[in-house]
Amino acid sequence: MDRGALRDELKAEVDDVMAETIRHLPLFRGQQDTDRDPVEFFAPLRTGDREGQYPSFGRGNTSRSGVAADGGYLRIDRTTFPDLVIRQGDKIVALDRLSEPVFEILHVDDRSHLRLICELGDSN
């Protein structure tokens, strides 16, 4: 099996296990964006402590450069949802979670050819 096929198979397996139903609410200046429709899709959404994702600033230093207690990361399969346009300031709703929490899109990293990676913050 070539590397590309193996990568695609692994990505599909991760999504089968970790993905949840997400509703995307496109916004423009805090109001509904009439140029983009709300859409529901499946993607892995990770929230909570991500200590391993913060750099260490020296030996034995256990301090963190930031806190991600209310946010998280959404990783969207670009091949499954190629037309999905997510922008900073948009909101997403985690439909499979108790109380359907809403998150704000703080940053969108579109440099990966595999995933659209969205940094999330708590939505007030």
N, C-alpha and C positions, 0 to 999 in steps of 0.2 A: 504494500500500500504506500503510495507516495505521500509526502509530507502535507501537501494541501488537502488531500482527502482525509488524512488522519486528523488534521486540524479541524476540518469541517465536522467530522464525526464527533470529536470531543466537544466542540462548541454546542452541537445539537444535544448531546447528552447532558451537559451542564444546564442548558435551558430547559430540558425536560424535567430536571429535578428541582432547579432553583427558581425558575421563572414564575411570575405571578401576574394577575390581570392588572393592568395600569390604564387609567384614563388620562389622556393628555388634554389639557385645557390651554389652548394658545391664547396669549394675551399680547396686547400692544399698548404700552403706556398704562398698564393696569386695567385695561378694559378688554372685552372679548375682541379678538382679532378676527375680523370678518373675512379676511383673505385665506384663513386656515381653519378647517373644520376640526372640532373635537373628535378624537379617535380613541378606540380601545385597542390595546395590543398586549402581548406577553413579553416580559423581560425580567431578568434577575435584578432585584432591588435589595441592596444590603444597607442596613442601618445599624447604628450602635457604635461600639468601641472599635476603632481601627488603628490601634497603637502601632501595629506593624507597618503602617503606611507613612509614618512620620519619620524624618531623618534623625539619626543620633548625632549629637554634637560633642562627641568625645567618649572616651572610655568610661564605662560605668554610669554615664549620664542617663538617668531614667526620665528626665523631663521631656515634655512633648512641646512641639512648636505650635500646636493648636488643639482645639477641642472640637470633636464632631459629634457631640452627644445628641443633637436634634436633627442631624442631617444624614447623609449617606451618599450612595452612588447607584446610579441606574445605568445598566450596560445593555444597550439595544443592538440586536443583530442587524447589521446593515444590509445583509443580503435578503433577509426576510421582510424587512420594512424599509426598502430603498427610498420611498417617497416621503417618509416621515421627516418633517422639519420641526426641530425643537430649538428654541432660542432662550437666551438668558431672560429671566422674568416670567417665563411661562410657569404653569403649575401642573403637577401631576397628582393623581389620587390613587392610592394603593387600595384597590377594590376588594382584595381578598383578606385584608387585615381588619381586625376588630376596630370599629369606629371609623374605618376608611380615612386614615390620616392623609392630609394634603401637604405636599412639599413644594417649595419653590425651586426652580432651576437657577442655580447660582452661576454655573459655568458649563459650557458644552465643549468637549474635546472631540473634534472630528478628524484627528490625524490618523487614527487607526483605520485600516481597511476592513477590519473585522467587526468592530463595535463603535457605536456612538456612545461616548461615556459622558454622563451628566452628573455633575456635582450638585447635591441637593442640600437645601437648608430648610429649617422649620418655617412653615407658612403661618403667619399670624392671623 
